[in-house]
Amino acid sequence: MAVFDVGLYNLYVREAIDIGTENLTGIDDRWADYHFIEVKADSEAQAIEKTRHRYKQEKGWVIYEVILRVDED
């Protein structure tokens, strides 16, 4: 199984911050910025699927980058 770094942010939080309104999403303001999470998966497609299962698109989550982590051993 490979390890992927999946970059994502929350669009609803970002929009609230950008226009200066109160963030009523219940999601921390820090999610307006990009964050990477580690996902173990057999493929990039599976990494995206696993991420979308936890971070739903309909709740504003945007995946913007998926990077296969390469061991430097």
C-alpha positions as CSV (number, residue, x, y, z in Angstrom):
1,M,0.0,0.0,0.0
2,A,1.3,3.4,-0.9
3,V,1.2,6.6,1.1
4,F,-0.3,9.8,-0.5
5,D,-0.3,13.4,0.7
6,V,-3.7,14.8,-0.1
7,G,-4.0,18.6,-0.1
8,L,-7.4,20.0,0.7
9,Y,-9.2,23.1,2.0
10,N,-12.8,24.0,2.8
11,L,-14.4,26.3,0.3
12,Y,-17.2,27.5,2.6
13,V,-14.7,28.5,5.3
14,R,-12.5,30.2,2.7
15,E,-15.4,32.2,1.2
16,A,-16.6,33.4,4.7
17,I,-13.0,34.5,5.5
18,D,-12.6,36.2,2.1
19,I,-15.7,38.3,2.3
20,G,-15.3,39.0,6.0
21,T,-18.4,37.3,7.3
22,E,-18.7,35.0,10.3
23,N,-17.7,31.4,9.7
24,L,-20.9,29.5,10.7
25,T,-19.7,26.1,9.3
26,G,-18.4,24.7,12.6
27,I,-15.1,24.0,10.8
28,D,-12.0,25.8,12.1
29,D,-11.0,28.9,10.2
30,R,-7.6,27.3,9.6
31,W,-9.2,25.1,6.9
32,A,-9.6,28.2,4.7
33,D,-5.9,27.4,3.9
34,Y,-4.4,24.3,2.3
35,H,-3.7,21.4,4.5
36,F,-2.2,18.0,3.7
37,I,-3.4,14.8,5.2
38,E,-1.8,11.4,4.9
39,V,-3.8,8.7,3.2
40,K,-2.7,5.0,2.7
41,A,-4.2,3.6,-0.5
42,D,-3.4,1.3,-3.4
43,S,-3.8,4.1,-6.0
44,E,-4.3,7.8,-6.4
45,A,-7.9,7.2,-7.3
46,Q,-8.4,5.2,-4.1
47,A,-6.7,7.9,-2.0
48,I,-9.1,10.5,-3.4
49,E,-12.1,8.1,-2.7
50,K,-11.0,7.6,0.9
51,T,-10.5,11.4,1.3
52,R,-13.9,12.2,-0.2
53,H,-15.5,9.6,2.1
54,R,-14.3,11.6,5.2
55,Y,-14.3,15.1,3.7
56,K,-17.5,15.4,1.7
57,Q,-17.7,17.7,-1.3
58,E,-21.2,18.8,-0.4
59,K,-19.8,20.2,2.8
60,G,-17.4,22.4,0.9
61,W,-14.2,20.2,0.9
62,V,-12.0,20.7,-2.1
63,I,-9.1,18.3,-3.0
64,Y,-6.6,20.3,-4.9
65,E,-3.5,18.0,-5.0
66,V,-2.6,14.4,-4.5
67,I,1.1,13.5,-4.2
68,L,2.6,10.0,-4.0
69,R,5.1,10.0,-1.1
70,V,8.4,8.4,-2.2
71,D,10.7,6.9,0.3
72,E,14.2,8.3,0.3
73,D,15.9,5.2,1.7
